[in-house]
Amino acid sequence: MKDPKTTLRYLGFRTLPSGARCLDFSLGDSEAVLRKITVEAPKDLFSGPERVSLQECAGICYETLKCRVIGALVTVPSVISLTSSDVSQHRKHGKSSGRAATRLSSADYR
């Protein structure tokens, strides 16, 4: 018997008055049963030297949910809190920032 297919999709985020972010996802199965799951990311994760960017946070939340939800045999809560250990575990290191990876010198323009 084939395992049922599970689909996880990012829907968007909301900013709470406290500065925390809620990232919403839909979880569906092969029977097309959709369920909304919210990941609450505390405002502390968005400040300091190891801060998380909003774009990065969506990916971290997605990976965290995949680990907690896909194939889980227990009931999945509708709200999950993101922790700093989730960030450490699911953050993709080594990616360059939005800047060019190499700098061109004036000699490169000749």
Secondary structure, DSSP 8 states (H G I E B T S, - for coil): -----EEEEEEEEEE-TTS-EEEEEEEEETT--EEEEEEEE-GGGGSSTT---HHHHHHHHHHHHHHHHTT--S---SEEE--HHHHHHH---S---SS-SS---GGGG-
